[in-house]
């Protein structure tokens, strides 16, 4: 899911930074206008308003708590162009000025985003588009595209190589008709739309809402989601070792075949759980930098000629996924020094992680992410839960219970299917 979203961002800003700037102005109500060989593509502006901010909100599946804030900031030029023998490309951004740069900040207004699992009751997908009132009553085409990271990156490479004459050709070159579904709809008097997409098989999906116009192609909104093949259960327990040190045990049971998997767990302090994406650009590829929470992801949007089915976003941005210490350093850079990354490879559909926490000022809230990966398939199961570390109550202060002794460092509740709803683990608090 996050891979596809970031790839879409890269698609937009690779277009924006193929060369140096040119003057111009975008259409009113749209944040960007791209013209390729006479074919025009518009991107509707977005705000942090959940009523008419032009967002697609998904429902169904299991809600996953998102970083707070989840924001995207752009600083740089507002126009660029590229011309070659076969490609004439220009882009104009409709931005305000701040400290001498064209500037735009977008804060995602929703606190959760669903992850789906390919089991009955967990794979039903619905969407609500909350459009600006100016789009009221207009016809739209909603595209549901089954697309992985490689498909989006291939579109980038084709764009750079001028392998398509227009935007429709760029899309058709990279997707078969069986890869997408099209829904012709009409927005209501508020510019809104509700659509039930039904149950979906495992895979990565993108949703694009297009204005139904015979002239310019206008994207009103887009989002992405993932349907995982397997559910999983994650239980946690905490054992106090000293005044400020604790052992966190994580037990994972996968509802999948007994075969080889890679298991990962990331523990983040809840107060550090934020994602502030920033792009700075002077209008050239080498002058364009992408970062998250101040940690540079890539300093050059130059792309290889082709991608394999094993392409991983972290590898793509220069993070060695085979090196646990490298992954842990990356996680610490992004989410703070108390972040921990754990990884286990092996055969079987269950495993256990142990994390040692020291210098903990209780009570302390954490967010635990657990993922299961399979070679050739990528992420196959996911869970997120909130864990609270707190001191045990003294036995003499505990109230007697007719049902027996009280819990000491009890286990956290099991995570539902593909990323159960964030719930605090019941850890002696």
C-alpha positions in Angstrom: 0.0 0.0 0.0 2.6 2.6 1.1 4.8 1.5 -1.8 2.2 2.4 -4.3 1.3 5.7 -2.7 5.0 6.8 -2.7 5.4 5.6 -6.2 2.5 7.8 -7.3 4.2 10.7 -5.7 7.4 9.9 -7.6 5.4 9.7 -10.8 4.0 13.2 -10.3 7.3 14.7 -9.4 9.4 12.9 -11.9 7.2 14.5 -14.5 7.8 17.8 -12.7 11.5 17.6 -12.7 12.5 16.1 -16.0 14.3 19.4 -16.9 14.5 23.1 -16.2 11.6 25.5 -15.7 9.3 27.3 -18.1 6.7 30.0 -17.4 2.9 29.3 -17.3 -0.1 28.9 -15.1 -2.3 25.9 -14.3 -6.1 25.7 -14.6 -8.1 27.1 -11.6 -9.1 24.4 -9.0 -6.3 22.1 -10.0 -2.9 21.9 -8.4 -1.1 20.6 -11.5 -1.4 20.6 -15.2 0.8 18.3 -17.4 0.8 18.5 -21.1 2.4 15.6 -23.1 2.4 15.9 -26.9 -0.8 17.9 -26.8 -2.5 15.6 -24.3 -3.5 17.4 -21.1 -3.6 15.9 -17.6 -5.0 17.8 -14.6 -4.6 17.0 -10.9 -7.3 18.4 -8.5 -6.1 20.2 -5.5 -6.5 18.7 -2.0 -7.1 20.2 1.4 -7.2 18.8 5.0 -11.0 19.0 4.9 -12.8 15.7 5.2 -16.0 17.1 3.8 -14.8 18.5 0.4 -11.1 18.0 0.3 -11.2 15.7 -2.8 -10.1 12.6 -0.8 -11.0 9.0 -1.3 -11.8 7.2 2.0 -11.9 3.4 2.0 -13.9 1.2 4.4 -14.1 -2.5 5.1 -11.1 -4.7 6.1 -9.2 -3.8 9.3 -8.3 -0.2 10.1 -4.6 0.6 10.6 -3.6 3.6 12.6 -1.7 6.1 10.4 1.2 8.4 11.5 0.1 11.6 13.0 0.8 13.8 11.2 0.9 12.3 7.8 1.9 15.2 5.6 3.5 16.0 2.3 5.4 19.2 1.6 6.8 20.5 -1.6 9.3 23.4 -2.0 10.8 24.4 -5.3 9.9 25.5 -8.8 6.4 25.6 -10.1 7.0 24.7 -13.8 9.2 22.5 -15.9 9.5 21.2 -19.4 11.2 18.6 -21.5 11.5 18.3 -25.2 13.0 15.6 -27.4 12.5 14.2 -30.9 9.5 12.1 -29.7 8.4 13.8 -26.5 7.1 17.3 -25.7 6.3 17.4 -22.0 5.5 20.4 -19.8 4.1 20.7 -16.2 2.8 23.7 -14.2 2.1 23.6 -10.5 -0.5 25.9 -9.0 1.3 26.8 -5.7 1.7 29.7 -3.3 5.0 31.3 -2.3 6.8 30.8 1.0 10.3 32.0 1.9 11.2 32.5 -1.8 10.0 29.1 -3.0 6.8 27.8 -4.4 5.3 25.8 -1.6 2.5 23.4 -0.9 1.7 21.4 2.3 -1.0 18.7 2.3 -2.0 17.0 5.5 -3.9 13.7 5.2 -7.1 14.2 7.2 -7.9 10.6 8.2 -6.4 8.8 11.1 -6.7 5.2 9.7 -6.5 3.4 6.4 -7.7 -0.2 5.9 -5.8 -3.3 5.1 -7.8 -6.2 3.7 -7.4 -10.0 4.0 -8.6 -12.4 1.4 -11.1 -14.1 3.7 -14.9 -13.7 3.9 -15.8 -10.5 5.7 -12.3 -9.0 5.5 -12.0 -8.4 1.7 -15.1 -6.3 1.0 -14.0 -2.9 -0.3 -16.1 0.3 -0.3 -15.1 3.9 -1.1 -16.4 7.4 -0.4 -15.1 10.2 -2.5 -15.5 13.6 -0.7 -15.2 16.1 -3.6 -15.3 19.8 -3.7 -18.7 21.3 -4.3 -17.6 22.6 -7.7 -17.7 19.1 -9.0 -21.3 18.5 -7.9 -23.4 16.7 -10.4 -20.6 15.9 -12.8 -19.9 12.5 -14.3 -16.8 10.6 -13.2 -15.0 7.4 -14.1 -13.7 5.4 -11.2 -10.8 3.0 -12.1 -9.8 0.1 -9.9 -6.4 -1.0 -11.1 -4.6 -4.1 -9.8 -1.1 -2.8 -9.9 2.1 -3.4 -7.9 5.1 -1.1 -7.4 6.8 -2.4 -10.5 3.9 -1.4 -12.8 4.0 2.2 -11.5 7.7 2.4 -11.8 7.5 1.0 -15.4 5.2 3.8 -16.2 7.9 6.2 -14.9 10.5 4.5 -17.1 8.2 4.6 -20.2 7.5 8.3 -19.6 11.2 9.1 -19.4 11.9 7.0 -22.5 9.0 8.6 -24.4 7.4 5.2 -25.1 3.9 6.6 -25.3 2.4 9.5 -27.3 -0.2 10.5 -24.6 -1.4 9.6 -21.1 -3.9 7.0 -22.3 -1.2 5.3 -24.3 1.1 5.4 -21.2 -1.6 3.6 -19.2 -2.5 1.0 -21.8 1.1 0.2 -22.4 1.5 -1.0 -18.8 -1.9 -2.5 -18.0 -3.9 -5.2 -19.6 -7.7 -4.8 -19.8 -8.0 -7.6 -17.2 -5.9 -5.5 -14.8 -8.6 -2.9 -14.2 -12.3 -2.3 -13.7 -14.1 0.9 -14.7 -17.2 2.4 -13.0 -19.0 5.2 -14.7 -20.7 7.3 -11.9 -22.2 10.7 -11.2 -21.3 12.8 -8.2 -24.2 14.0 -6.0 -25.2 17.6 -5.1 -22.2 17.8 -2.7 -19.7 16.5 -5.2 -19.6 13.2 -3.3 -19.8 9.5 -4.3 -20.2 6.2 -2.4 -19.2 3.0 -4.3 -19.2 -0.6 -3.2 -16.4 -2.5 -5.0 -17.2 -5.9 -3.5 -14.7 -8.6 -2.4 -11.2 -8.5 -3.9 -8.6 -11.2 -4.3 -5.1 -10.8 -2.8 -2.9 -8.1 -4.5 -2.0 -4.5 -4.6 -4.7 -2.1 -5.9 -4.9 1.6 -6.9 -8.1 3.7 -7.2 -8.3 6.7 -9.5 -11.3 9.0 -9.8 -11.3 10.8 -13.2 -13.6 13.6 -14.3 -15.7 12.3 -17.3 -14.7 14.9 -19.8 -14.2 14.7 -23.6 -11.4 17.2 -23.4 -8.7 17.3 -20.7 -8.1 14.3 -18.6 -8.6 15.3 -14.9 -7.7 13.2 -11.9 -9.8 14.2 -8.9 -8.3 11.8 -6.5 -6.4 8.6 -6.1 -5.5 6.1 -3.3 -4.1 2.6 -2.9 -4.8 -0.5 -0.8 -3.6 -4.1 -0.3 -5.4 -7.3 0.1 -3.3 -9.8 2.0 -3.6 -13.6 1.4 -3.3 -14.6 5.1 -4.5 -13.5 8.5 -2.3 -13.7 11.6 -2.5 -13.5 15.4 0.0 -11.6 17.4 0.2 -11.9 21.2 2.4 -9.8 23.5 3.6 -10.1 27.0 5.9 -7.9 29.1 8.2 -8.9 31.9 9.7 -6.1 34.2 13.4 -6.7 34.6 14.3 -3.7 36.7 13.2 -0.3 37.6 13.3 0.9 34.0 14.0 -2.2 31.9 11.5 -4.6 30.4 11.4 -7.7 28.2 8.7 -7.6 25.4 7.8 -11.1 24.0 5.9 -11.2 20.7 4.4 -14.5 19.6 3.2 -14.7 15.9 0.9 -17.4 14.5 0.2 -17.2 10.8 -2.9 -18.6 9.2 -1.0 -19.8 6.1 0.9 -22.8 4.7 3.7 -24.3 6.7 6.6 -23.1 4.5 9.4 -20.6 4.5 8.7 -17.0 5.5 10.6 -13.8 6.7 9.1 -12.3 9.8 9.7 -8.7 10.8 8.6 -6.6 13.7 9.1 -2.9 14.3 8.5 -1.2 17.6 8.0 2.6 17.6 7.3 5.0 20.5 3.7 6.2 19.9 4.8 9.8 20.4 7.3 9.5 17.5 4.9 7.9 15.1 4.7 10.5 12.4 5.5 10.7 8.6 6.4 14.1 7.2 7.3 13.6 3.6 9.2 16.5 1.9 10.3 17.1 -1.7 12.6 20.0 -2.5 13.4 20.6 -6.2 15.2 23.2 -8.3 13.6 21.7 -11.5 16.2 19.1 -12.3 16.5 15.4 -11.4 19.8 15.8 -9.6 18.4 18.8 -7.7 15.4 17.0 -6.4 15.5 15.5 -2.9 12.9 13.3 -1.2 12.9 12.8 2.6 10.8 11.5 5.5 11.1 13.0 9.0 14.3 14.7 7.9 15.9 11.4 6.7 16.8 11.6 3.0 15.3 8.8 0.9 16.8 9.7 -2.4 18.7 12.7 -3.7 18.2 11.9 -7.4 15.0 10.7 -9.1 16.9 9.1 -11.9 15.5 5.7 -12.6 16.9 2.4 -13.9 15.7 1.3 -17.3 13.7 -1.7 -16.0 12.5 -3.3 -12.8 12.0 -6.9 -11.8 9.2 -8.5 -9.9 11.4 -8.6 -6.8 11.9 -4.8 -6.8 11.3 -3.5 -3.2 10.8 0.1 -2.4 13.5 0.1 0.3 16.0 -1.4 -2.1 14.8 1.2 -4.7 15.7 4.1 -2.4 19.0 2.6 -1.3 18.2 0.7 1.9 19.7 -2.9 2.0 16.8 -5.1 3.1 19.1 -8.0 3.7 21.1 -6.1 6.4 19.2 -6.0 9.7 21.5 -3.4 11.2 21.0 -1.2 8.1 17.2 -1.6 8.4 17.4 -0.8 12.1 19.5 2.3 11.5 16.9 3.5 8.9 14.0 2.9 11.3 15.9 4.8 14.1 16.7 7.7 11.7 13.0 8.0 10.8 11.2 7.3 14.1 13.7 8.0 16.8 16.5 6.4 18.8 14.2 4.0 20.8 12.8 2.4 17.6 13.6 -1.3 17.2 13.6 -3.4 14.0 13.6 -7.2 14.4 13.8 -9.9 11.6 13.7 -13.7 11.6 14.0 -16.0 8.6 12.9 -19.6 8.8 10.5 -22.4 8.0 7.1 -22.5 9.7 4.0 -20.5 10.3 4.8 -19.3 13.8 7.7 -17.6 15.5 8.6 -15.5 18.5 10.4 -12.1 18.9 12.0 -10.8 22.1 12.8 -7.1 22.5 14.7 -5.6 25.4 13.5 -2.2 26.4 15.7 -0.1 28.7 15.5 3.4 30.3 11.8 3.4 29.9 9.9 6.2 31.6 6.6 4.6 32.4 3.9 4.6 31.4 5.1 4.4 27.8 3.0 3.7 24.7 4.4 1.9 21.7 3.1 0.8 18.4 4.1 -2.7 17.2 4.1 -3.6 13.6 4.4 -7.2 12.6 4.8 -8.4 9.0 5.2 -11.7 7.3 7.0 -11.9 3.9 7.2 -14.7 1.4 9.8 -14.9 -1.4 8.2 -13.9 -4.8 5.0 -12.7 -3.1 6.1 -9.9 -0.8 4.1 -9.0 2.2 1.5 -11.8 2.9 0.3 -10.9 6.4 0.3 -7.8 8.7 -0.7 -6.8 12.2 -0.5 -3.5 14.1 -1.3 -3.1 17.8 -0.7 -0.6 20.6 1.4 -1.8 23.6 1.6 0.0 26.9 4.6 -0.5 29.2 3.9 0.3 32.8 5.1 -0.8 36.3 3.4 -3.7 38.0 1.2 -3.0 40.9 2.5 -4.1 44.3 0.8 -7.3 45.3 -0.3 -5.8 48.7 -2.0 -3.0 46.8 -3.9 -5.4 44.5 -7.5 -5.9 45.4 -8.4 -9.6 46.1 -10.4 -11.3 43.4 -12.7 -14.2 43.9 -11.7 -15.5 40.5 -8.1 -16.2 41.5 -4.9 -14.2 41.1 -4.5 -11.2 38.9 -2.5 -11.0 35.7 1.2 -10.1 35.8 2.6 -8.9 32.5 -0.3 -10.4 30.7 -0.6 -11.1 26.9 -1.9 -8.6 24.4 -5.0 -9.4 22.4 -4.6 -11.2 19.1 -4.3 -9.1 16.0 -7.1 -9.7 13.5 -6.7 -10.7 9.9 -4.7 -8.4 7.8 -3.7 -5.8 10.3 -6.3 -5.8 13.1 -7.7 -2.7 14.5 -5.2 -1.0 16.8 -6.0 -2.0 20.3 -3.9 -1.7 23.5 -2.3 -4.9 24.6 -3.4 -5.8 28.1 -0.1 -5.3 29.8 -0.4 -4.9 33.6 -2.0 -1.6 33.3 
